[in-house]
Amino acid sequence: MSVPPDQDRIFSLCQAKPGDHVRVTQVTAGKLLKKRLVSMGVLINARLHVIQRRGGSLVVGYDSSRIAIGAAMSQHILVRAI
């Protein structure tokens, strides 16, 4: 079984489209932003579903929660399609 080429590609969350399912691989941010993301439940290996996109801002779902992530913050969250 071959893996689709985009499935191994790592990209920033700000590039994801509504309907995409992604897994967080890395957060390239300072200590304060990482702490904020952890408090929101965005952890390494977290599975996110992009629900809505307005400009660079996103609404993502995980488990039974939904959170809004601003454009600047989403640039620091690296993900892989799942």
N, C-alpha and C positions, 0 to 999 in steps of 0.2 A: 504494500500500500504506500503510495507516494504522498508526501506532505505538500500542500499547496505552498508556493513560494512566499506568499505574504504572511504565512503563519509564523515563520521564524523571524520576521523583520521586527525590530524594536523601533518604536516611534513615540513621540510625545502625545499625551492624551488630547492636546488641543487639535490634533490632526484626525481624531476619531470622528466618525459620523453617527447620527442617530441610528439605532439598531445594532451597532457594533457591540460585541462582547469581547472584553479584553482582560488581561491579567497584569497587575502592576509588577514590574520587574525591578525598578529602581526609582529613587527620588533624589534628584540632583538639586537640592536646596539647602539653605542654612538650617541651623538647629531650631530656630523658632518656627519656620514653616513646616519642618518635619514633625515637630511636636503638635502643631495645629492639625496636620493631616491625620496623625495617629488619633487625636481626640475625635476626629470626624469618622474614624473607622477605615481610613485609606492606609492600608498596610502593605508591605511587600507580599506578593502572592495573592492579594485580594482580587476577587473576580468582580469586575464592574460591567454594567450594562449602560450604554449611552442612551438616554431617553430623549433628551432635547438639546438643541444647540441654538444659541442666539449670539451671533457674532463669534467671539472666542470663548464665551461663557458656556458651560455645560451643566446639564442636570443629569446626574448618574445615579443608578440604583445599585444596591448591593444588599443581599439578604432581603429583608422586607423594608429597607430604608431608602430614602432618596435624599441626595444632597446636591447643592449648587456649588460649582467650582468655577472661580473666575478665570479669565483668560491668562493672566500672569501666573497664577498658581498651576494651571493645567499644563503650562509649558515645562514645568519641572518634574512632571510625573511621566516616567517612561513606562510604556506598556507593550504587550505583545498580543496579537489577535488570538482568540481561542475559538 
